[in-house]
Amino acid sequence: MRILHTESSVGWGGQENRTINEMVAMRERGHDMAVASRPGARILERAKEAGFACFVVDMRGAADFPAIFRLRRLMRDFRADIVNTHSGRDTQLAGMAGHLLGRRPRIVRTRHLALPITSRFSYNVLTDRVVAVSKFVRDYLVSAGVRAAQVEAVPTGIDLGRYGAASAAVSLREELGLPADTVLIGTVAILRVKKGHADLLRAVPDILTKFPGVHFVIAGDGPQTGNLQKLIAELGLESRVHMLGLRRDVTNILQSLDIFVLPTHQEALGTAFIEAGATGLPVVATAVDGVPEVVVDGETGILVPARDVLALSGAISRLLGDSQLRRCLGEAARRRVGREFSREVMAERMERLYLDLLAS
C-alpha cells in the first residue's frame, strides 16, 4: 500500500510520536509511507531523519482552498491508496481534497485526543474509517454521533527496542550534578495545564518532609513553562525540581528515573505511561479517561483521583518507602507493555484495517 499521513499540528507530542512509529513499522511490513504537514512542523523534521518522503503544505485554515488543491495534487502524484489524517484542520482539508479525485484514496482519521469533537461531518462524511487510540475515545466518539461501525480502537504502540534497563549511557544525575544514588522522580510530557504538572509540584513539599533526599525532574516544553517555573520559585523548590526543557534523549531520562509520575487531568490513552512501562518503571497516574487501559491499579502502577494533591503525595510516598513494590510494579508494567503496546502490534492492526477498507 501507499499511505500518506497528514498533520496540521506543528508541535511534537504523543500523536506525532505515534504517527512516526506507525510509519516505521508499516515500512518494515513493505508499505510506502509519506507525510505532509505545515512549514516548521516537528513531525517533518523527525520523518525526514527517519528517511521518509516529506511534503510541506501550509494549511492555514479549514477552508484553505490552495491547501486543498495542493493536497489533491499530492495524493494524485504520490498515488496514495490511504490518506491517514491526525488533526481537525488536516482532516477537513485532506477529506475535501480526496473527494475531488476521480480515483479516490480511502480517508482514515486517527483520533488521538480525549476532547469534544467539533464536527460530526468530518467523521461521518469526509472520512471512511476512524481510528481511536483507546476504547475510551472510541466510546466517546460513538456517544457524540459518529457511526459505531466506522470507529475502531487501535491502541498506540512504541518501539520497545529503545527502552529497557538502565545502561552505561545514562547520564542525567551526572548532568544535574547529583550523587549516583539520588532517588529521581520525574515526568516527560508537554507542559499544558491538563497534564497536571502543577499538582505534582504542590505535592513535592509534603514528600520532601518524609524523603528529604529526593529530586524531581520535568522534561518537556509548552505553554505552561513560565507558570511552572514561577510556581517552583514560590514553593522554594529550585534546588529540588529540575526543569529539563524539550529533550530528544527520552530513553536516557526514563532510564534515570526511579518513579514516573504524570497526574494528568485528561488523557486519551497516555503514550508516556507506555514508555515508562517499557522502561520497567512503576507509575503514579490519575484514573481518568483512557489511562486505566494502560496503567492497571495495584498491578503496574498506582492510580489516584485527578487534582487530588494529597492522594498524589501519598501514592508517591508509598512507592518511595517500598523498593520491593516499585520493582514488582515496574516488572509487571514491562511485561504488559511488551504484550499489548508494541509498535509491531499496532502496525499489524492498522494494516488489517487499511486492507479491509480497500477491499470493501
C-alpha positions in Angstrom: 0.0 0.0 0.0 0.9 3.6 -0.5 0.0 5.6 2.6 0.1 9.3 3.1 -0.2 10.8 6.6 -1.3 14.4 7.1 -0.8 16.5 10.2 -1.7 20.2 10.7 -0.2 20.4 14.2 3.3 21.8 14.2 4.3 20.7 17.7 5.6 17.4 19.0 3.7 15.2 21.3 2.2 11.7 21.7 0.2 11.8 18.5 3.2 12.8 16.3 5.3 10.2 18.1 2.6 7.5 17.3 2.5 8.5 13.7 6.2 8.2 13.2 6.2 4.8 15.0 3.4 3.6 12.8 5.2 4.8 9.6 8.4 3.0 10.6 6.6 -0.3 11.4 4.5 -0.2 8.3 7.6 0.5 6.2 9.1 -2.7 7.7 6.0 -4.5 6.6 6.7 -3.5 3.0 4.5 -0.4 2.5 5.4 3.0 1.1 4.9 5.9 3.5 5.0 9.7 3.3 3.9 12.6 5.5 2.5 16.1 4.7 2.5 18.9 7.3 2.8 22.6 7.7 6.0 24.7 7.5 8.2 24.2 10.5 6.3 21.2 11.8 8.4 19.0 14.0 6.9 15.8 12.5 8.5 16.7 9.2 11.9 17.0 10.9 11.6 13.6 12.6 10.2 12.0 9.5 13.0 13.3 7.3 15.5 11.9 9.8 13.8 8.5 9.5 14.1 8.6 5.8 10.5 9.2 4.8 9.3 11.4 1.9 8.1 14.7 3.4 5.8 17.4 1.9 5.1 20.9 3.1 1.5 22.2 2.8 0.6 25.5 4.5 -2.8 24.5 6.0 -3.9 28.0 7.1 -7.5 27.1 7.9 -10.3 24.7 7.4 -11.3 26.4 4.1 -7.8 27.0 2.7 -8.5 26.3 -1.0 -4.8 26.4 -2.1 -4.1 23.8 0.5 -7.0 21.6 -0.7 -5.7 21.7 -4.3 -2.1 21.2 -3.1 -3.2 18.1 -1.1 -5.2 16.9 -4.1 -2.2 17.1 -6.3 0.0 15.4 -3.7 -2.4 12.5 -3.3 -2.5 12.0 -7.1 1.2 12.3 -7.6 2.0 10.0 -4.6 -0.7 7.6 -5.8 -2.0 7.3 -2.3 -4.2 4.3 -1.5 -4.8 5.5 2.1 -4.6 9.0 3.5 -4.4 9.0 7.3 -5.3 12.3 8.9 -4.5 13.2 12.5 -5.9 16.7 13.5 -9.0 18.6 12.8 -7.7 21.0 10.1 -5.9 18.5 8.0 -8.8 16.1 8.2 -11.1 18.7 6.7 -8.7 19.7 4.0 -7.5 16.3 3.1 -11.0 14.9 3.2 -12.2 17.5 0.7 -9.1 17.1 -1.4 -9.6 13.3 -1.6 -13.2 13.7 -2.7 -12.1 15.8 -5.6 -10.2 12.9 -7.1 -11.6 10.5 -9.7 -9.6 7.6 -8.2 -10.1 8.5 -4.6 -7.9 7.2 -1.8 -9.6 6.0 1.3 -9.5 8.5 4.2 -8.8 7.3 7.7 -9.0 9.7 10.6 -6.9 8.8 13.7 -8.4 10.5 16.8 -5.7 11.0 19.4 -7.4 13.2 22.0 -10.0 12.8 24.7 -11.6 16.2 23.8 -15.1 17.0 22.5 -15.3 16.9 18.7 -16.4 20.0 16.8 -17.6 18.5 13.5 -19.5 15.2 13.0 -19.3 16.0 9.3 -15.6 15.4 9.3 -16.1 11.9 10.9 -19.2 10.7 9.1 -18.8 12.2 5.7 -15.2 13.2 4.9 -13.6 10.0 6.3 -14.1 6.3 5.5 -12.9 5.0 8.8 -12.0 6.4 12.2 -9.2 5.0 14.5 -9.4 5.8 18.2 -6.3 5.4 20.3 -8.2 3.8 23.1 -11.6 2.2 23.9 -12.4 5.3 26.0 -12.0 7.5 22.9 -14.0 5.1 20.7 -16.9 5.1 23.2 -16.9 8.9 23.4 -16.9 9.2 19.6 -19.9 6.9 19.3 -21.7 8.7 22.0 -21.0 12.0 20.1 -22.8 10.7 17.0 -20.0 9.0 15.0 -21.3 5.8 13.5 -20.2 2.9 15.6 -19.4 0.6 12.6 -17.0 3.2 11.4 -14.9 3.5 14.6 -12.2 1.0 15.7 -9.9 1.3 18.7 -6.2 0.6 17.9 -4.0 1.4 21.0 -0.8 3.2 20.5 2.4 1.2 20.2 6.0 2.1 20.7 9.5 0.8 19.6 10.3 -1.5 22.5 13.9 -1.8 21.4 14.5 1.8 22.5 13.6 1.1 26.1 14.9 -1.3 28.7 17.1 -1.5 31.8 19.5 1.4 32.5 22.7 1.3 30.6 26.1 2.9 30.9 24.9 5.8 28.7 22.5 7.0 31.4 23.9 10.4 32.4 21.1 12.5 33.9 22.3 12.5 37.5 25.8 13.5 36.3 24.3 16.2 34.2 22.4 17.6 37.2 25.4 17.3 39.5 23.7 14.8 41.8 25.2 11.8 43.6 24.8 8.5 41.8 22.4 7.1 44.4 20.0 10.1 44.3 16.4 8.9 44.0 14.8 10.6 41.0 11.1 11.1 40.4 10.1 12.5 37.0 7.8 13.0 34.2 8.0 13.5 30.4 5.1 15.4 28.8 4.2 18.6 27.0 3.7 21.4 29.5 0.0 22.1 29.4 -2.4 22.8 32.3 -4.3 19.5 31.8 -1.1 17.4 32.2 -1.2 18.2 35.9 2.4 19.3 36.5 1.2 21.9 39.0 -0.4 19.2 41.1 2.9 17.4 41.2 4.8 20.5 42.2 2.3 21.1 45.0 2.8 17.6 46.3 6.6 17.9 46.4 6.9 19.8 49.8 4.9 17.1 51.6 7.0 14.4 50.0 10.3 16.1 51.0 9.3 16.2 54.6 9.4 12.4 54.6 12.1 11.8 52.0 14.4 14.8 52.0 17.0 13.5 49.6 14.6 13.0 46.7 14.9 15.1 43.5 12.3 15.7 40.7 12.7 16.3 37.0 10.2 17.6 34.5 11.1 17.1 30.8 9.1 18.9 28.0 8.2 22.3 26.9 4.9 24.1 26.2 2.7 27.0 27.2 2.9 26.4 30.9 6.7 26.6 31.1 6.7 30.1 32.7 3.9 29.4 35.1 5.6 26.2 36.3 8.9 28.0 36.8 7.1 30.7 38.8 5.4 28.0 41.0 8.7 26.3 41.6 10.1 29.6 42.9 7.0 30.3 45.0 7.3 26.9 46.7 11.1 27.3 47.2 11.8 24.2 45.2 14.6 25.5 42.9 17.2 23.1 44.3 14.9 20.1 44.2 12.9 20.4 40.9 14.8 20.4 37.7 13.1 21.7 34.5 14.9 20.0 31.6 13.0 21.5 28.6 12.3 19.6 25.4 14.6 16.6 25.2 15.5 14.2 22.4 17.0 11.7 24.9 13.8 10.5 26.4 15.1 7.0 27.0 18.1 8.4 29.0 15.6 10.4 31.1 13.3 7.4 31.7 16.2 5.0 32.5 17.5 7.5 35.0 14.2 7.6 37.0 13.1 5.5 39.9 9.4 6.5 39.7 7.4 8.0 36.8 4.6 10.4 37.7 2.0 12.1 35.5 -1.1 13.4 37.3 -2.9 14.3 34.1 -6.5 15.7 34.2 -7.4 14.3 30.7 -5.7 11.7 28.6 -6.9 9.7 25.6 -4.5 6.9 26.4 -1.1 8.1 27.6 2.0 7.2 25.5 4.1 8.5 28.3 2.8 5.7 30.6 3.5 3.1 27.9 7.1 4.4 27.5 7.6 4.4 31.3 6.2 0.8 31.5 8.6 -0.3 28.7 11.5 1.0 30.8 10.3 -1.0 33.8 9.2 2.0 35.9 6.5 2.0 38.5 3.9 4.7 37.6 1.7 7.0 39.6 -1.1 8.2 37.4 -4.6 9.5 37.5 -7.7 7.4 37.0 -9.0 9.4 34.0 -10.2 8.7 30.5 -8.1 6.0 28.8 -5.3 5.9 31.4 -6.6 2.8 33.2 -6.3 0.9 29.9 -2.5 1.3 30.2 -1.9 1.5 34.0 -3.5 -1.3 36.0 -4.0 0.0 39.6 -2.0 -2.1 42.0 -0.5 -4.3 39.2 1.6 -2.0 37.1 1.2 1.3 39.0 -0.9 3.3 41.4 -3.9 5.3 40.2 -5.2 8.4 42.2 -8.0 10.8 41.6 -7.2 13.8 39.3 -6.4 17.1 41.0 -6.0 15.3 44.4 -2.6 16.6 45.7 -2.9 14.7 49.0 -3.6 11.4 47.3 -0.8 12.0 44.8 1.7 12.7 47.6 0.6 9.6 49.4 1.0 7.3 46.4 4.5 8.7 45.6 5.5 8.4 49.3 4.2 4.8 49.4 6.5 3.9 46.5 9.4 5.7 47.9 9.1 3.7 51.1 8.8 0.3 49.5 11.6 -0.6 47.0 10.2 -4.1 46.5 6.8 -2.7 45.5 8.5 -0.4 43.0 10.3 -3.4 41.5 7.2 -5.6 41.3 5.1 -2.9 39.6 7.9 -2.0 37.2 8.4 -5.6 36.1 4.7 -6.1 35.6 4.5 -2.9 33.6 7.3 -4.0 31.3 5.6 -7.4 30.6 2.2 -5.8 29.9 3.6 -3.2 27.5 5.5 -5.9 25.7 2.3 -7.9 25.1 -0.1 -5.1 24.2 1.7 -1.9 23.2 4.5 -2.6 20.8 4.5 -0.8 17.5 4.5 -4.1 15.7 1.2 -5.0 17.3 -0.2 -1.5 16.4 1.1 -1.8 12.8 -0.5 -5.2 12.4 -3.9 -3.9 13.5 -3.6 -0.8 11.3 -2.5 -2.9 8.3 -5.6 -5.1 8.7 -7.8 -2.1 9.0 -6.3 -0.5 5.8 -6.6 -3.7 3.8 -10.2 -4.3 4.9 -11.1 -0.8 3.9 -9.5 -1.1 0.5 -11.2 -4.5 -0.1 -14.6 -3.0 0.7 
